């Protein structure tokens, strides 16, 4: 039996090595995906191109502009003369926000009166608009508190600190770097999607080329054929995993706080689901094009419902229930838990068990269908 499985494994490796397009997909695509998405899938907003209208032109108004720029969220690139010019720049997409300082702002600040400024935000991108709005409001509150303290000090009123001080601390990602959250998720995505796609295409390709029938007439049994076809892609998946882990830590500077050995072990468990899904798709598809369409049909719900982009807790109850039927949901918890939090298996038992169940069910169903197709 081992000799027959070894023959299939050797044949599959030779087939892969002789197909340069497959080699590119296996080893180059994960790198491209990780680098592109690692930079593109960013929700943080900084250096937002901003227009400004300074009708006051005093040291106080200039100090306000410097405070906004010093935050790193806004770059005042476009000085304008009126609101119409500001509206034109925002409509044209050149500026994403606009700050309007009215005449008399400096006098109001010095006299201790309420000083008001206008801040317009392009809301066409809600993510950018929300971040910009939060940043502007936080800056406004900080400047207001500072001005109140200065005015009280000028009047000779002692400024005492508040009776309650809230000291915040961010765990696991103290600098709130977006890459530290996104890169582990991308590692799970690459591992799941690439393995499913390669497995589905490998078997369908055999059928299209007519070589599957040749394998059927050999002494190799259906179960041995399945094992022999899947083993090379398990090895390739681990190479891809180590590849993207190296890029994540060396290029994007994402620290791994947990055990790499545990990560590899649970990644092997997750491969059962992706290999089983790929094998199942191969039994449903008649051509490689159909297989690709079916793979992407499963990929999109996985990306949107697994918690990769959007928190599951914020979804409607129906979609939350659907998310628990997606293996990627559990893999994301495992990868982010090990890399970001450094947790051990005792905290990931439920997710690991869920992946085992998914893997066994998918592999069993796919193997039965595959055996029937061969017979």
N, C-alpha and C positions, 0 to 999 in steps of 0.2 A: 504493500500500500504506500509506504513512504517513498519507494522508488517511483511509483506512478505519479504521486503528488509532486515529487522533485522534478520530474520531467515536465509537468505542466508549468511549474514555477520557472524553470529554466527557459522554456519556450516563451513565457510571458515577458521575462526580462529581456530576452533577445528581441522580441517584437517591439518593446519600448525603446530599446537602444537604437534600433534601426529606423525609428520614426522621429525625426528631429522636431517636428511640430509638437508631438506629445511631450518631449523632453522640455521644450520651452514652456509649455503649459504647467508642467510639474514643478519646475524650479525657478522660473523667472516670474511667472504671474503672481505667486505669493509675495515676492519682494515688491513688485510694482504696486500691488493692491495695498500692501501695508504702508509704503511710503506715501502714495497718493492720498489714501484715506486718512492716514495719520496726520497729514497737513490740512486736508480738506474738511474732514468731519470735526470741525471745531465750533463750539458754541460760544466761546469767549469773545468779547468785543473789546478791541483796543485800537488806539490811533484812528478813531473815526474821523474822516474828513468833515470839517465843520466850518460853516460860514459865521461871520460875526459882524454885528452892527453896533458900533460904539458911538452913541450920540453924546456921551458925557465927556470922554477924552480927558479924564483926570487920573491921578495916581491910583485912586480907589478902583476905577474901572479897569486899569491895566493890571492891578493886583488880582482882580477877579479873573481876568483872562489867564494870567499866569497860574492861578490856582487850578483852573480847569485843565490846562495843558499839563501841569505837573502830575495830575492824577494818572496820566498815560492813556486815558480813555478817549480824549479828544485832541485833534490836531487842527488848529485854527489856520486853515490854508487860504480862506477866501474872505478878505475884508470887503464889505459891501456898503453902499451909500443909502439904501432904503430897503423896505420890506419886499418890494417887487423884485429886486435883484436877488434877494435871499430866496424867495419863492421859486425864481427861475432856476437857481443852482440846485435846489432840492428836487424840483420837478425833472431836471435833466439828469439826475442821479450823480452829479459831481459832488455835492455835499449831502451827507446823511443826516445832518442836524444843523441848527442855526441858533446862535445866542444873540439876543437883542438887549442892549443896555441903554435905558432911556436917559435923556438929559436930566440932571439933578440927582443922579445916583450917588455921586460922591458926597454931595451936600447932605443927602439923607443919611448916609452912613456916618458922617462926622457929627451930625446933630442927634443921632440915636433914634431917628425915625425909621419906620419900616421902609426898606429899600427893595423894590421889586424889579425883576428882570424877566424877560421872556425867553423861553427855550422851545424851539420847534424840532420835532423828530419825524423823520421819514418812517411811517409805520407800515410800508409795503412788505418789509421782512419783520414779522413779529418777534423773532428771536433777537435780532439786532436792536429793535425798538425797545423791547423790555429791558435788555441789559443797559442800553443808553439811558433810559428813563430812571432806572434804579441808581445808576452812577450819578446822574445829575441831581437827583433828590438827595442822595447821601452827601454830595459835595455842598449842596445848599444848606443842609442841616448843620454840617460841620462849620461852614463859614458863618452861619447865623449865630451859633453858640460862641464862636470866637469873637464876633463883633459885640455881642452882648457883654461878654467878659471885659473887653476893652473899654466899652462905654462906662460900665460900672467902675472900672479902675480909674478912669478919668475923673469921675465924680467923687472919688475918694471912698467908695464903698468896697469893703473887703469882699473878695470872691472866695467863698469856701467850697470845697468839693462836696459833691452830693453824698448822702449818707449811705448809698448802696453803689457798689462798683461791681459790674458784671465782667468777669474775665473769661473770655472765650478761648476755646482750644479746639482745633480741628484735628481729628484723628486720621491716621492712615495716609492722608494727602494734605499735609499742613499748608503747602503753598497753593492748594487748589488748582494744580496744573491739569488742564483738560486732557493732555496726552496720557497722564497716569491712569485716567479712567477709560479713555478710548482705545488705547493700544492693546490692553488685555482682551477687550471685547473683539477687536479686529483679529487677534490671534485665534480666538474661538471661531469666528466667522470663516477665516481662511481654512482652518482645519476641517470644519464641517462641510463647507461648500465644495472645496476642491476634491476631497475624498469621495463625496457622493458623485460628483461629475465624472471623475476618472473611472470609477467603478462602473457606472452606467454606460459610458461610452465604450469601455473595453469589450464588454460582452456583446453589445449591439454591433460593434465593428466586426467581430468574428462572424456574426450572422450575415452581415451585408457582404462580406468578402467570401462567404461560402466555406470558411474553414471550420465553422462549428460542427458541420455535418461530418467532417473528417475526424474531429475529436470524438464524435459519438461512436464511430465504428472501431475505435481503439479499445484496449482493455480498461481504460480509465473509467471508473464509476462516476455517476453524477455528483455525489458528495465530494469525491476527491477532486473532480474538476472545479467545483466551486471553491474549495480550499486553495487549490493551486492558482486559481485566477485572482483570489483576494490577497494572498500573502505578499506579492510584490507591492501592492498599493498600501499595505500596512507599513512596509519598510519605507516607502516613499513619503508617506504621511509623517512619519517620525523625523525624517530628514527635513521636511518642510517645517515641522514644528520647531526643531532646533534652529532652523534658519531664521524664522520670524522672531523667535525669542532673542536671538543674538542681535538682530536689527533693533528690536524694541529696547533692549538694554544698552547697547553701544551707541546707536544712532539717536534714539529719542530719550535716552537717559532715564528710562523707567526702571526703578529698582525692584528687584524680586525679593520680597520679604519672607517668603515661605520656602518649602522644600521643592527643589526642581524634580527630585525623584518621585515625590508624590504627584506632582503635576503631570509627569510623563505616565505614571501608572494610571491615573484617572483619565488621561487623554486616550490611553489604550482602551479603557472601558467605553469611552464616548465613540471610539472608532467602530464599535459594534453597531451603533445606530446609523452612522453615515454609510458604512459598508452595506448594511442590510437595506437601507433605503436605496442606495445605488443599484444593488442587485435586483430589488423589487421593480425599480423603474426600467431596468434592462429587460425584464420579463413583460412589461407593458408596452414598451416602445418597439416599433418595427424598424426604425431608421435612427441614425445618429442625430438627425435634426429633431425628431420627436423626443428623443432622450434629453436633448438640451432644453427643449421647451418644458418638459416635465420637471427637470431639475430646477429651472428658474421659477416654475410654478410653486415649488415647495420653498424656494429660497426667500421670496418676497414676504410671505407671512412670517417666516422665521425671524427675519430682520426686524420687522415692524412690531411683532407681538412678543418677542422674547425678552424685552427690556434692554436691548442693545442701544436703541436710540431714545426710547421714551420709557419713563418709569411705569411699571405694571400697575402700581397702586393708583396712578392717575387715569387708568383706562376704565371704560364702562364695565360693569360686572360680567357681561357676556364675553367681552374680549379677555378679561382676566381669567375666566374659566378656560377659554381656548388656549391661553398662553401656557397653561399647565400640560397641554397635550403636545407641546413642541419641545423636542429634546434639547435644542439650543438654549432654552431658558435655564436648564439645570447646568449646562456646560459653562454658561456665562458666570453663574454664581461660583462655580468651582474655580475657574481661571482667575476671576477678579479676587476671590477670597484668598487664594494662595499667593498671588503676585502682590496685591495691594495690602491685605490684612495680615498675611503670614499665618493663617489659621491652619490647623491640622485636620486629619481625617475625622476626628470626633465632631467637628462642626459641619462636615460635609457629607455625613453618612446618608442623609435623606436624598440629596442630589445624586450621589453615586449609585444608590439603590434604584432610583428612578431611571438612570441611564442603563443600568443592567437589565431592568425589565423591558425598556424600549428596545434595547439591542437584541435580547433574546426573541422577543415577539417579531421584530422586523426580519431578523435573520431566519427564523423558522418559517415564516410566511413566504419570504423570498425564495428560500431553498426549495420549499414544496412546489411553488410555481415554476421555478427553474427546472426542477426535475421533471415535471409534467411536460414542459416545453421540449425537453430533450427526448422524452419518450414518445 
